[in-house]
Amino acid sequence: MEESLLELGTMLMIAGMGTVFVFLTVLVGAMSLMATAVRHFQPAVTNDEVTYEEVAAIAAAIRRHRQS
């Protein structure tokens, strides 16, 4: 028995949506794995103080950006 155009369209839609769902699931898993690896190999910096030299460098960079 031949499949109707509606059945073929539905099957194609389900296959496409399934492919996208699987791809996004794999992408989320890979990003979570990468985030865990980055946290493991590069721990967070505990020094939250900003030095005057850093403030001066940031201000100079902003000033130069606005001039150009």
VEXDREN-2710 file (C-alpha; in Angstrom, 1 decimal):
% VEXDREN-2710
k/r/px/py/pz
1/MET/0.0/0.0/0.0
2/GLU/1.3/3.4/-0.9
3/GLU/1.9/6.0/1.8
4/SER/0.1/9.3/1.5
5/LEU/1.9/12.6/1.2
6/LEU/0.8/13.5/4.7
7/GLU/2.3/10.3/6.2
8/LEU/5.6/11.0/4.3
9/GLY/5.6/14.6/5.6
10/THR/5.0/13.5/9.1
11/MET/7.8/10.9/9.0
12/LEU/10.2/13.5/7.6
13/MET/9.2/15.9/10.3
14/ILE/9.7/13.4/13.1
15/ALA/13.1/12.3/11.6
16/GLY/14.2/16.0/11.3
17/MET/13.1/16.9/14.8
18/GLY/14.7/13.8/16.2
19/THR/18.0/14.6/14.6
20/VAL/17.9/18.1/16.0
21/PHE/17.0/16.8/19.4
22/VAL/19.9/14.3/19.4
23/PHE/22.4/16.9/18.2
24/LEU/21.4/19.4/20.8
25/THR/21.5/16.8/23.6
26/VAL/25.0/15.8/22.5
27/LEU/26.0/19.5/22.3
28/VAL/24.8/20.2/25.9
29/GLY/26.7/17.1/27.1
30/ALA/29.9/18.2/25.4
31/MET/29.6/21.7/26.8
32/SER/29.0/20.3/30.3
33/LEU/32.1/18.1/29.9
34/MET/34.2/21.0/28.7
35/ALA/33.0/23.2/31.6
36/THR/34.0/20.5/34.1
37/ALA/37.4/20.1/32.5
38/VAL/38.1/23.8/32.5
39/ARG/37.1/24.1/36.2
40/HIS/39.4/21.1/37.0
41/PHE/42.4/22.4/35.2
42/GLN/42.0/26.1/35.9
43/PRO/40.6/26.8/39.3
44/ALA/38.8/30.0/40.1
45/VAL/40.9/33.0/41.2
46/THR/40.3/33.9/44.8
47/ASN/41.7/37.4/44.7
48/ASP/38.8/39.8/43.8
49/GLU/40.7/43.0/44.4
50/VAL/41.4/45.3/41.4
51/THR/44.7/47.2/41.5
52/TYR/45.1/50.8/40.6
53/GLU/47.2/49.8/37.6
54/GLU/44.4/47.6/36.2
55/VAL/41.9/50.5/36.6
56/ALA/44.3/52.9/34.9
57/ALA/44.8/50.4/32.0
58/ILE/41.1/49.9/31.6
59/ALA/40.4/53.6/31.6
60/ALA/43.1/54.2/29.1
61/ALA/41.8/51.5/26.8
62/ILE/38.3/53.0/27.0
63/ARG/39.5/56.5/26.3
64/ARG/41.5/55.3/23.3
65/HIS/38.5/53.3/22.0
66/ARG/36.2/56.3/22.2
67/GLN/38.7/58.5/20.4
68/SER/39.0/56.3/17.4
END
